[in-house]
């Protein structure tokens, strides 16, 4: 009974601190549960949708095999395969307005009876009824096409099917959800068209013969009931069927899920790191609040102890009081994580391509929060231990309070400054919370800043990670256009300073299907370890491949191509995040041993003297060669969607950082005002204006914030790249290095310190209201 | 001679109360005067001090300092006035707890615009007899030493008026005597002092005593200037008799 009365009284007295902790607990729980909700919902949704559509354990893209029925039949007879489903597709480039695609699209014949894709409403906020048929001349595009190309309902999209004007134009009737390649992280894009349009285009391709630009093909989904891993299934299919001769590329369900979930995973990884920082900051703030609260309540505790209350009761009261703030905060965060994650998932539909329904994994969240509560309760119990050593009479007299220490800092004529220095120096313990918070938040903001810096304003970091080598412009003649003609157009605008050629054929490495980056200048590969592959029997592999195949530098692997196979030595590890890192790199000479050296496979990569004119050159090339030359830059359309999502995430993290700084400042400032009310009143009575006092008060937060931000910045310089690098490695990006400028290095610390200054000034508003009369009354 | 401080029709009511704590107060303090305000507990003595020093707002009336109405001053101007013209001594020493005795005075000196705040602070602290404790923090010195340091702090700069609110209220007999001696010495040097007290031994150090009753000036007594050789017993007797006549 008495405990309840005391807890109630404590809540009244410390409502500011308890409410602040409630807010911090709510934000921490929101971040933790939000991460779990987003990652779990997205993972479960992609799994359930690919299963519902019957996409199996592996999808193989083939061409040149008629309607593909024979290949599908062969695949069904492979030992261990439990089911095969095929979709008729047409590979074709496409143009939307002035924009050309940088990779082929896939026109899929709409077959709702067998592949019941979900159609989205025009504003992508929900699902629309799927049509029985798609009207001729209309198509459905993935939702990500909106962020990639701004493709909306009613707009047109053109597919160059054959040379000499053999184009087909469709009007967008709506957007659909493609759980296989709908994300803007995936270069290949699917479109649903009517069966009649499909047949008409297939006929056009047949009639065009060698003038055809598009190709007929199939997507073959193979299911092994999960009994074989990707390598085993791939090996089995290639060994028992002739699919290898028609294969464009293949991906396991795991790799495809990786593509689809890249954004969710990056978001979840960053937010999980942030949630951990928030939990630490909450602990720091809690520790500070308890310390200050005990100091404030010491006299009353002394009186209660004199009345016979033991330390167990007094500590229990503290525990109860803070637990009553934290527990509802955590519950609030958990409750809010549903709508917040739903909003997040809905906001990113046009980037992820999926309208993922938010499902908070309540059991998992509760388990995580219970662990957090246990941590916090243990911490409270530890921090209240000093109550056991309280001497009643000392506490009542206030002699137990830590008196200010004499300090050597001089009081100069700049009073606001020197008083601030003095106060911080003589009462450093009271600013410990601010220092630690500044350190942690600076460290985290550094990591966020590093990722943003690495990403670059136009996503250069991501592109460098995805491309095996650097480039300004790349051009690949699709027909008879000589590459010299491309050179001539480029040189009309800028000098060509350097060039190399790159081909990306499919090969099988130890029977696992992969993309080979075949290059005329192997020294251009982004090497991470070892040497590049200069010899004709040498290759380089990504970290992902090395780990996936269990091979390392110096070992030999067997590589099969269209013309044969051979043994190659791994000479190094290079970076290429394309295909989630499922790549190998080799020289032109190396590839010729097993593959065909046709002019059409080579894409010429140029470096120009004036990169500012890149856009102009691309426009000129497009105008001159139209669909006859495939062009791309060090970018892809989906990049902007990703950049926008990363910018939003960065902003959200900075916003949360600001909220935490605000709460910590208000809490610390409130306690300081309480403890120093008398001194502040005296200084006001002595003639120091409230504005000057407030500036001095804010300066203390500047000093304390800077004291934390400095080691935070130093720690950030040392550990953020490895931390962010570790995070990025999970997504196939091996050599994360942000190379920040001096300003980018110090900016997070400056921002955090500036926030403490602004909020410190705001927290000192009470100085203006300090009642001077109280001093005369002898309070 | 023009009054250094004057009040005209000052009145004040506390929020939630119908009774005026100050009612139509009119008074004048001349430069160099040592005026004591006496009255029973709750008569409004401290409230009058807050009102006259600009530490608290009044509901009506005017307070002039050197001819300027300070009730109309903005917070910044009022702060400047307190820094450069007014000094305060409270019942408690009210020294800034994180500053040493010397630093408390130095801060006041800087605020008052003293040219050499440190030298002036040392000088005042020596004059009030705490030279040996100037490097100590307030909690490291006795109540008497702290109060003497508070007087030194109040005297920093070219002080116009020293306000003292029960300056000996929390001191023992010996310290009370020391503080009163300091105030008398300062007063003899020409410093204007307005002191609120309920202690006759304090009030008799003043040259004029005002008696406050129910928020009004109910009486005024002029005393000959205090000196070390004054007839203390006679002075005390006269003051006590006057106060008795006012139902003290």
HADDOCK unambig.tbl for C-alpha pairs under 7 A between the chains (distance, minus, plus):
assign (segid A and resid 404 and name CA) (segid B and resid 97 and name CA) 6.78 0.50 0.50
assign (segid A and resid 404 and name CA) (segid B and resid 98 and name CA) 5.22 0.50 0.50
assign (segid A and resid 405 and name CA) (segid B and resid 98 and name CA) 6.98 0.50 0.50
assign (segid A and resid 406 and name CA) (segid B and resid 137 and name CA) 6.57 0.50 0.50
assign (segid A and resid 411 and name CA) (segid B and resid 103 and name CA) 6.76 0.50 0.50
assign (segid A and resid 413 and name CA) (segid B and resid 110 and name CA) 5.79 0.50 0.50
assign (segid A and resid 423 and name CA) (segid B and resid 98 and name CA) 6.90 0.50 0.50
assign (segid A and resid 426 and name CA) (segid B and resid 98 and name CA) 6.83 0.50 0.50
assign (segid A and resid 679 and name CA) (segid B and resid 96 and name CA) 4.97 0.50 0.50
assign (segid A and resid 679 and name CA) (segid B and resid 97 and name CA) 6.73 0.50 0.50
assign (segid A and resid 682 and name CA) (segid B and resid 94 and name CA) 6.47 0.50 0.50
assign (segid A and resid 682 and name CA) (segid B and resid 96 and name CA) 6.80 0.50 0.50
assign (segid A and resid 685 and name CA) (segid B and resid 82 and name CA) 6.72 0.50 0.50
assign (segid A and resid 686 and name CA) (segid B and resid 82 and name CA) 6.00 0.50 0.50
assign (segid A and resid 686 and name CA) (segid B and resid 83 and name CA) 5.52 0.50 0.50
assign (segid A and resid 686 and name CA) (segid B and resid 108 and name CA) 6.35 0.50 0.50
assign (segid A and resid 687 and name CA) (segid B and resid 79 and name CA) 4.32 0.50 0.50
assign (segid A and resid 687 and name CA) (segid B and resid 80 and name CA) 5.70 0.50 0.50
assign (segid A and resid 687 and name CA) (segid B and resid 81 and name CA) 6.91 0.50 0.50
assign (segid A and resid 687 and name CA) (segid B and resid 82 and name CA) 4.46 0.50 0.50
assign (segid A and resid 687 and name CA) (segid B and resid 83 and name CA) 3.77 0.50 0.50
assign (segid A and resid 687 and name CA) (segid B and resid 111 and name CA) 6.64 0.50 0.50
assign (segid A and resid 688 and name CA) (segid B and resid 79 and name CA) 5.79 0.50 0.50
assign (segid A and resid 688 and name CA) (segid B and resid 83 and name CA) 6.74 0.50 0.50
assign (segid A and resid 688 and name CA) (segid B and resid 111 and name CA) 6.77 0.50 0.50
assign (segid A and resid 689 and name CA) (segid B and resid 76 and name CA) 5.60 0.50 0.50
assign (segid A and resid 689 and name CA) (segid B and resid 79 and name CA) 5.09 0.50 0.50
assign (segid A and resid 772 and name CA) (segid B and resid 55 and name CA) 5.89 0.50 0.50
assign (segid A and resid 773 and name CA) (segid B and resid 50 and name CA) 6.33 0.50 0.50
assign (segid A and resid 773 and name CA) (segid B and resid 55 and name CA) 6.27 0.50 0.50
assign (segid A and resid 773 and name CA) (segid B and resid 56 and name CA) 6.39 0.50 0.50
assign (segid A and resid 776 and name CA) (segid B and resid 46 and name CA) 6.79 0.50 0.50
assign (segid A and resid 776 and name CA) (segid B and resid 90 and name CA) 5.85 0.50 0.50
assign (segid A and resid 776 and name CA) (segid B and resid 165 and name CA) 6.43 0.50 0.50
assign (segid A and resid 777 and name CA) (segid B and resid 46 and name CA) 7.00 0.50 0.50
assign (segid A and resid 778 and name CA) (segid B and resid 91 and name CA) 5.98 0.50 0.50
assign (segid A and resid 778 and name CA) (segid B and resid 92 and name CA) 6.18 0.50 0.50
